[in-house]
Amino acid sequence: MVKKLTILSVLEPFLSRPKESLHLSQLSRDLKEPHPTLRQHFNYLEKLGVVKKQIKGRLTLYSLNFSSPCLINYIVIAEEYMLINRMEKDLIFKELVSFLNSYNYKNKYLIFGSFIDNPKNANDVDLLIIGSILKDDLNAFSRKYNLNIHPIQNKSMELISDALKKEIIKKHLIINSTEEFLRWLYDGS
């Protein structure tokens, strides 16, 4: 498989740290790409108004430009790209996404926590459900794929605590309703 660095995949490090300014060398480590390639991509995104560049001495820092009306569109695509990449790498994750997407189209789903970084070593799958799901159906899926799914159900995103919201921002994959989740996660940014 050929790994292709797209202009929007360079935004991935910001998805878990949306309010931070990141140094080019940190971005290079996170994305495993050389500085010149990333500099070119970020200069282009700066011209589009998606990111802001700040130079402090010899340091070049980049941050998301929350005043840009187009930022949400770019971040939605970056989130979707991250989800697709994850499904290509992990078949059980792909089955979970397929199950959730076919279960109830009115529900909103987001996976967060340790399962995002290392699904093989994670104790459970933290699943945020906005809406309702039958525990029996979820338990049947859990048994079939030997996954310990920890559902957190709520009727509305607004009812979720700020502490949980901060934890979700750090490590998450949005299964559906991406723009709605992002607007909720980045509210106040």
PLY file of the C-alpha trace (Angstrom):
ply
format ascii 1.0
element vertex 189
property float x
property float y
property float z
element edge 188
property int vertex1
property int vertex2
end_header
0.00 0.00 0.00
1.31 3.43 -0.95
1.11 6.04 1.77
0.07 9.32 0.27
0.33 12.52 2.24
-2.61 14.68 1.35
-2.93 18.34 2.10
-5.65 17.63 4.68
-3.92 14.73 6.42
-1.34 17.22 7.72
-4.10 18.63 9.95
-4.34 15.33 11.87
-2.09 16.38 14.79
-4.44 19.32 15.43
-7.50 17.08 15.76
-6.46 16.05 19.27
-4.90 19.42 20.14
-7.08 22.00 18.39
-6.10 24.98 20.54
-2.34 24.37 20.54
0.36 25.92 18.40
2.60 23.16 17.08
6.22 23.49 16.01
7.20 22.22 12.58
9.54 19.61 14.12
6.69 18.29 16.33
4.45 18.05 13.27
7.25 16.27 11.42
7.54 13.68 14.22
3.78 13.20 14.47
3.29 12.78 10.74
6.60 11.05 10.01
7.23 13.41 7.13
10.21 15.69 6.36
10.13 19.39 7.29
10.30 20.72 3.69
7.24 18.70 2.64
5.24 19.84 5.65
6.36 23.45 5.32
5.07 23.49 1.76
1.68 22.06 2.82
1.32 24.40 5.79
2.27 27.45 3.73
-0.50 26.53 1.32
-2.99 26.06 4.18
-1.90 29.42 5.58
-2.68 31.10 2.24
-6.13 29.49 2.36
-6.63 30.88 5.87
-7.00 27.43 7.48
-3.91 27.75 9.70
-1.99 30.63 11.19
1.80 30.78 11.20
3.74 32.44 13.97
7.51 32.87 13.93
9.30 33.16 17.26
13.01 33.53 16.63
13.98 30.37 14.78
10.76 28.56 15.67
7.87 28.30 13.23
4.59 27.52 14.96
1.32 26.62 13.30
-2.18 26.71 14.77
-5.72 26.33 13.52
-7.35 29.57 12.43
-10.71 29.47 14.23
-11.73 32.78 12.67
-11.73 31.16 9.22
-15.26 30.37 8.02
-13.88 27.43 6.02
-11.95 25.77 8.86
-14.80 23.43 9.79
-14.91 22.06 6.23
-11.20 21.24 6.24
-11.34 19.67 9.69
-14.36 17.53 8.75
-12.45 16.12 5.79
-9.34 15.52 7.93
-11.47 13.64 10.51
-13.12 11.55 7.80
-9.73 10.79 6.25
-8.43 9.63 9.64
-11.47 7.35 10.08
-11.03 5.82 6.63
-7.33 5.16 7.25
-8.15 3.46 10.53
-10.78 1.22 8.90
-8.26 0.18 6.24
-5.76 -0.87 8.92
-8.06 -2.66 11.38
-10.76 -5.05 10.20
-12.46 -5.35 13.60
-12.67 -1.57 13.78
-14.16 -1.58 10.28
-16.79 -4.12 11.42
-17.63 -1.95 14.44
-18.07 1.14 12.24
-20.20 -0.86 9.81
-22.37 -2.18 12.65
-22.88 1.28 14.14
-23.63 2.92 10.80
-26.21 0.28 9.94
-27.80 0.17 13.40
-29.73 3.43 13.59
-29.10 6.31 11.23
-30.49 8.81 13.76
-27.85 7.98 16.39
-24.49 9.72 16.54
-21.38 7.69 17.40
-17.86 8.56 18.49
-15.13 6.23 19.80
-12.57 7.64 22.22
-9.88 6.63 24.70
-7.09 4.05 24.62
-8.68 2.00 21.83
-7.80 4.81 19.41
-4.05 4.47 19.92
-3.70 0.74 20.45
-6.77 -1.44 19.89
-4.93 -4.68 20.65
-3.83 -3.57 24.13
-6.91 -1.54 25.09
-9.08 -3.01 27.83
-12.27 -1.71 26.28
-13.81 0.42 23.56
-15.22 3.67 24.90
-18.23 4.46 22.73
-20.18 7.69 22.99
-23.72 7.27 21.71
-26.00 10.24 21.23
-29.36 8.54 20.94
-30.23 5.04 22.03
-29.01 1.55 21.29
-30.27 -1.76 22.55
-27.75 -3.20 25.00
-28.54 -6.73 23.77
-27.53 -5.84 20.20
-24.32 -4.20 21.40
-23.54 -7.15 23.68
-24.08 -9.61 20.80
-21.64 -7.64 18.67
-19.17 -7.52 21.59
-19.28 -11.31 22.04
-18.97 -11.98 18.31
-15.77 -9.93 18.01
-14.47 -10.41 21.55
-14.59 -6.68 22.30
-15.44 -5.13 25.63
-17.55 -2.16 24.57
-18.20 0.50 27.19
-21.15 2.56 25.93
-21.87 6.04 27.24
-25.34 6.99 26.10
-26.88 10.42 26.21
-29.81 12.15 24.56
-27.80 15.27 23.69
-24.18 16.36 23.36
-24.91 19.35 25.58
-25.55 17.02 28.54
-21.99 15.66 28.44
-19.65 16.99 31.11
-16.76 19.30 30.25
-14.32 16.77 31.76
-15.50 14.02 29.42
-15.47 16.45 26.50
-11.79 17.27 27.20
-10.96 13.55 27.33
-12.76 12.96 24.04
-10.85 15.76 22.28
-7.51 14.10 23.16
-8.23 10.75 21.47
-11.25 10.24 19.28
-12.58 8.92 16.02
-15.92 10.25 14.87
-18.05 7.55 13.26
-20.84 9.75 11.90
-22.31 13.25 12.24
-18.76 14.57 11.98
-19.54 18.24 11.53
-22.02 18.26 14.41
-19.52 16.56 16.75
-16.74 18.96 15.71
-18.85 22.04 16.28
-19.68 20.69 19.75
-16.06 19.72 20.55
-14.59 23.03 19.37
-17.37 25.21 20.77
-15.79 28.23 22.40
-12.51 27.92 20.49
0 1
1 2
2 3
3 4
4 5
5 6
6 7
7 8
8 9
9 10
10 11
11 12
12 13
13 14
14 15
15 16
16 17
17 18
18 19
19 20
20 21
21 22
22 23
23 24
24 25
25 26
26 27
27 28
28 29
29 30
30 31
31 32
32 33
33 34
34 35
35 36
36 37
37 38
38 39
39 40
40 41
41 42
42 43
43 44
44 45
45 46
46 47
47 48
48 49
49 50
50 51
51 52
52 53
53 54
54 55
55 56
56 57
57 58
58 59
59 60
60 61
61 62
62 63
63 64
64 65
65 66
66 67
67 68
68 69
69 70
70 71
71 72
72 73
73 74
74 75
75 76
76 77
77 78
78 79
79 80
80 81
81 82
82 83
83 84
84 85
85 86
86 87
87 88
88 89
89 90
90 91
91 92
92 93
93 94
94 95
95 96
96 97
97 98
98 99
99 100
100 101
101 102
102 103
103 104
104 105
105 106
106 107
107 108
108 109
109 110
110 111
111 112
112 113
113 114
114 115
115 116
116 117
117 118
118 119
119 120
120 121
121 122
122 123
123 124
124 125
125 126
126 127
127 128
128 129
129 130
130 131
131 132
132 133
133 134
134 135
135 136
136 137
137 138
138 139
139 140
140 141
141 142
142 143
143 144
144 145
145 146
146 147
147 148
148 149
149 150
150 151
151 152
152 153
153 154
154 155
155 156
156 157
157 158
158 159
159 160
160 161
161 162
162 163
163 164
164 165
165 166
166 167
167 168
168 169
169 170
170 171
171 172
172 173
173 174
174 175
175 176
176 177
177 178
178 179
179 180
180 181
181 182
182 183
183 184
184 185
185 186
186 187
187 188
